[in-house]
Amino acid sequence: MGNREDLLAGARRCLEEKGYLRTTVRDIAAASQVSMAAIGYHFGSREALLNQALFAAMDEWAAGSGRLAGEGGTAAERYADTWDRKIQDFADMRWLWTANVEAFVAAQSSPELLATLAESQRRSRPMVAAQLRGVPEDEVGEEDVRSLGSVHLALLTGVMVQCLTDPEQAPSGRELARGLRAMAELLEN
């Protein structure tokens, strides 16, 4: 690996071990065995490097277990199974979700990071809506993007925070599916 790749790998290790907010330039340099000056040369700043490492980890998660379950059972069962897998990921990959929350906090004083996070949400909404509808992304209408995509992202964030805060009381996939059905019934009246 070259310095750039070493820095990304070191930044990821630091995210896993120290989190987003506590990781310093010195930590990344030590973890990657690359000079501190190389961070500025390759990425411009500590934040830019951490952001790239965090977004790469999120993309990796989304490409694997972040996707909706697709085989066997009813749509409700697949949705519940998907949530059970995500909830397990919140426990197994606690570092990733904690780093996400920390990045959100840091973004409140970083317009560049805030814009990057907002763009990530904009890209996620149509992808999620397409997965829920079971259609290609280019066939998803704007109404589904704004409703299905937004609601799913809101659930993801809310369930993640519940799991990080009080894992013993966080809902299961089945409870979420039941709750959504109950919510739909309430909205029908």
N, C-alpha and C positions, 0 to 999 in steps of 0.2 A: 504494500500500500504506500501511497505517497503521503505527503504532509496533510493535504486536504482531507483525505480519507481517514488518516490517523486522528485528525482533530475531530471529525464527526463521530468516530468510534469512541474517542475519549469523552466527548460531550455527552454521548448517550450513557456511558458508564456513570458520569457525574450526575446526570438526571436520575438514573436508577438509585444511586447511593445518597445523593445530597438534595435532590430536587432542583427546581428551576431557580427559586429565589436565593438559595444559599450557595449555589455554584459560582465560584470565582474564576477569573482568567487563570490564576495560578493553579487552581484545581484541574482545569481542563488541560493546561500545559503538562502538568505532572501525569495525568491519566493517559495522555496521548504520547508522552515523551517527545513533545515538539515544543519549540520555544514560544513564549507568550507573544512575541512579535508576529509569529506566523498566523495567529488568530486574526489580527488586524489586516495582514496582507491577503489572506484567503477569504475572509468573511466580513471584514470591516469593523466588527464589534463582537463582544461576547454574546450579546442578545441575538444578533443575526445568526451566529453559530448555534446557539441553544435552540432558537426557533427552527432552524433547518433540521437539527437532530430530532426535535420533538415532532415536527410534522412528518418526518420520515418514519418515525415509530408509529404515529397514528395511521399513516398510509399502510404500513405493514399490518397493523391490527385490522384495519378496514378490509384489506384484501383477503384476510383469513377469517377469523372468527367474528369480525364485525358485520359480516353479511347475514342476511336473513336465512333461516333454515329453509330448505327447499324440497325435502322429500318426505313422504309418508304422512298420514294423519290428515286432519282437517286443517283449514287455514288457521283457525284459532289455536290448534295444538302446535302447529309449526311456529306461530308467532310466540306462543308461550315458551316453546323450546328455545327459540332465538333469545328471548329475554333471560332464560335460565343460564344460557351460555354467556351472555353479556354480564350478568350479575356475577358469575364465577370469574370472568375476566377482571371485573372491578376488584375482586379479592386477590387474584393471582398476579395481576399487573398493577397493584396499588400505586406504584411509583409513577406509572404513565398517567393515571387519572389525577393524582395529586399534582403532578407537574402541569397538567392541563388547567387545573384550578389556579395554580400559582401564576401561570402565564396569563390567564384572564385578569387576575389582580394586577399584574405588572402592566398589562395593556391599558389599564385605566389612566396611566401616566405616559403611555407611549403610543402616539397616534399611528405610527407605522405598524406596530404589532396589532393594535386594535383593528386597523384596516385589513390586515392579513387574516385575523381570526374571523372577521365579518365575511370576507371573501370565501373562506373555507366553509362557513355555514351556508352561504349562497350556493356553493357547488354541491354541498351535501343534500340539500333539500330535494332537488330533482332526482338524484340517485336513489334516495330513500323512498320517495313517492313511486318511482318506477319499480323498485323491489317489492313494495307493498302491493302495487297493482299487478305485478307479474308481467310487465311489458318493458320493451326497450325504453331507455331514457328519453329518446327523441319523440316518443309517442305520449309522453306525460303532458297534460295540460297545465297551464299556469295555476288554475284553481287547485289542482291536486298538489302542486309544488308548495303553494302557500298554506294549504290546509294540512294534508297528510304529512308532507315533509316537515313543516314547522312543528306540528304536534309531536311527531316522532322524535325530533331533536329536543324538544322541551322535555319529553319523557326521559330520554337518554340522560340529559343533564340532571334532571331531578332525581332519578333513580341512582345515578352515580353518586350524587351528594349524599343521599340516604345511606348508600352502601359504605361510603367513606366515613360517615359520621357515626352510624349505629348499625353495623353489619348484621347483628343478631335480629334486628327488627325490620330490616329492609324487605320489601315485598319479593315474592317469588314470581316467576313468569306466569304461572297459573293465576295468582292473585292480581297481577296487572291485567291479564286478559279479562278476568271477571270484573275488575274495576272499570275497564273500558266499556264492557257491555252494559254495566249498570249506569255509567255516565251517558251512554247513548240512549238508554231507556229514559233517563231523566230529561234529556234534551228533546225527546219525542213528545213529551207531555206539555 
